[in-house]
Amino acid sequence: MSEDAIPKKEPTGKDVSEPKTVPGTVANKNEPSDAGPEVTLAETPSTPKMSERPTIPSNVGAVPETNGAKRYPPLSPELQRAAEDVRILYSYISREGRLEPEKLLEQPLSIYAETPDRILDPANPPSYEERATLWKILSELSNLARPASADTIRSSYYSELMNAASGSGRKSNRVVERPIRTLGVIGFIVTLLLGLYVSFTESVVADTIARINEYNNIRVGTYAGTRLEKLAITPVPGRAANTSTITAPGETDQQPKNDDLPLPMAQSGANVDFDFSTLRTEALDEIDREINNSFEILRFATLQFGDQSKQDVSTPQGKHSLFERTLLNIQGYVNKTISAFILPAIASLLGAVVFILRDAQRRMESVSLSPLRSETYGPRIILAVIAGTVIGWLSGQDASGVFGKISPAAASFVVGYCTEILFRLLDSIKQALGVDEEEAAARQKTVPRG
């Protein structure tokens, strides 16, 4: 029965909804009528006053009831993820021994285990009170689990415990760590190879220059500092021009005894000049072979860039020129480029990789490594490479300053590990020069147009 059918009584007791008799109708079925059958019409209620209108219920917007039970919106993906996070955090806190039931906000303790299951029940959508309780529990457990979070725990070995069948545990951490580790290994190998290359070729260049200088000194008759230094023949003052003796540089002009002479010359007796010239020729040939071997190594090290100058290095007689340095200069340019720019850039890259791996290790130990962390690792590597290049450039410009006293690669490694050092230095230089971006922008706004 509807509310309109219920008779309303006035204060006098008169029935407001009493039916009226209309012509052609009968007020009482028991009374006869000549006008034919009568129809009873209920009186149309008048429009209620403002004060008599019903109030709006507080649950406006809710899904109407069906068969006496409320219907709630279906479960959203965000709410489902929150319920799963509560499960993960509750398991993690319990396994880590951080769960203290007497300090929890919600009581009894079964609410923390029951609420996620109630939310994830597909048959019955959760009520608004249950949804609010879920968010409150999620906030509380997130604070207790710090520095870990639901996402980082999901990427750690706890996911293997909760979903061992899928075997998806630690995959996200490997996605973050593996490229960085691979990049570090490649950078270390390249740095090691380049360092060996520069060190080896620098040694070959230095030895080749020393051999060329020795070769040239012997050719012009200067034996000091050469392998013929103790076998040099110098004229004795006060004697005939064709009379000579063997003296070492710096010794007196007294004629040495036969026993003091080197073995080949002591045995030769009168053929001292012939034996010395023979030894001189043999020494020149030996030095020439050493120089040729060094040049072959340098041609291979410079990727055959010195092939064109191979014929120019030697005279038609096979003797090296006194002034030829083409291949040595090429190798020097290559080594300088590697040492000044390539090695510092790679060293700074290694510094950044070391920092990233150390940060990842610390975060994995605290179960706080997130796959989203890789978004910050990429820019750090780029900044480190740029910083290493700047360090290499500064080392070439300031050979007598701080950068000239330390290895550019070592400085780049430190800057790569802590990029803030270089950029704070640059910021301090900018402030020292009086460059204030905010003040300049404000000044530009105040300049009148036109």
PEBELQUI-V298943 format. One line per field, one symbol per residue. ss: DSSP state (H for helix, E for strand, C for the rest). A space follows every 50 residues. Layout:
ss: ???
This chain:
ss: CCHHHCCCECCCCCECCCCECCCCCCCCCCCCCCCCCCCCECCCCCCCCH HHCCCCCCCCCCEEEECCEEECCCCCHHHHHHHHHHHHHHHHHHHCCCCC HHHCCCCCCHHHHHHHHHHCCCCCCCCHHHHHHHHHHHHHHHHHHCCCCH HHHHCCCHHHHHCCCCCCCCHHHHHHHHHHHHHHHHHHHHHHHHHHHHHH HHHHHHHHHHHHHHHHHHHCCCCCCCCCHHHCEEECCCCCCCCEEECCCC CCCCCCCHHHCCHHHHHHHHHHHHHHHHHHHHHHHHHHHHHHHHHHHHHH HCCCCCCCCHHHHECCCCCECCCCCHHHHHHHHHHHHHHHHHHHHHHHHH HHHHHHHHHHHHHHHCCCCCHHHHHHHHHHHHHHHHHHHHHHHHHHHCCC CHHHHCCHHHHHHHHHHCCHHHHHHHHHHHHHCCCCHHHHHHHHHHCCCC
